[in-house]
Amino acid sequence: MSKYDFTAIIGAFFKRRAASMPNSSNPIQSAQRTIRLEIEAIEALFARIDDDFATACKLILDCKGRVVVVGMGKSGHIGRKIAATLASTGTPAFFVHPGEASHGDMGMITRDDLVLALSNSGSTAEIITLLPLIQRLGITLISMTGKPDSPLAEAAAVNLDAGVSQEACPLNLAPTSSTTTALVLGDALAIALLEARGFTAEDFAFSHPGGALGRRLLLKVEHIMHAGDSLPCVQRGTTLRDALLEMTRKGLGMTVVLETDGRLAGIFTDGDLRRTLDRNVDVRQAAIDEVMTPHGKTARAEMLAAQALKIMEDHKINALVVVDDADRPIGALNMHDLLRAGVL
């Protein structure tokens, strides 16, 4: 075949593709069509969540090592995300580029690991090249393909069918519906494993200690409360004037009021001061007992800071006293402390 003939054949192929494309320049209609096709592809997955899916979950749960995800091109991008989702939800996992695996990165994979290979065609050369090595090491292989009769699917212990009848791309060429389906199937796998492991919100937080969610789930009141000499406190019978001086020295906008035995008697805040002034109380002569809020809302040191925040929000207050088992004040915190800690 001449170069001219080959070019003519390719040109005719793309002309036929172009002729089959929807004849519309409306971007809204194009977007809606794309979304509809991808939704249909995802809905088709329901029937394929079967015994093969359950077997894949069991193989991963029984794995003594890590899940090694491999994939080329767009499947590789999806594979990276699946590996990250698995790792953050209790299943140790990482991504290996199959091209690099053939040039040394196979050394990252051990006999105790499990390989999850993504390929829509099921015949990606870079992955097929790895199959003899995977089999020689006795590594369990799970495939995620669009063709259950492909070489990759047949070599795997179990295949997860991520096939689609049509890509959302009007040329039916660019990976669109297929990558979305693979991503959703990967999420379904990760969440099924999460639930099987009894993975908790606290476990999740330990995987995300630097994020806002991690702070909300890990940070405790004892980590941010003002304690010791930083805790503003006065005894019952103290004059309001002296209580205000204590508030000014400690700079928390409040002071704890103590019983003679050290237990919590009450709390006096900036809000209480405004209400006191509205009542025309003599600030120099009044005792703190007359104007404090008796006892007030409290928190415990071992409580999550997010729980303390909820107490403040529920009761529309800006400060909490932290007490021990005997109701003795050991600390205090306000809304600014929670803000600085990133809980808000």
Disulfide bonds with the S-S distance in Angstrom:
none
